[in-house]
Amino acid sequence: MTRVKKKPPRKRTPDDIVGNGNRQAIPEDWEDEQPERFKKTVKEVHAAADLVCKTYDDLIRAAKRRLSR
């Protein structure tokens, strides 16, 4: 059996994460220094959050249907 060598984790940069580890945020300075990138990222985060909420709602509806049988 051959062992697959794992790649070392990529070193994170300030562009990857801002926060204390429990919460991530878009860097505040982007709003002034990179407004287009900031707007695009905010839009992507909001779209992802909307998808999570919709998927959760679908899951709950499906579970209620199953449990009510």
Secondary structure, 3 states (H helix, E strand, C coil): CCCCCCCCCCCCCCCCCCCCCCCCCCCCCHHHHCHHHHHHHHHHHHHHHHHHHHHHHHHHHHHHHHHCC
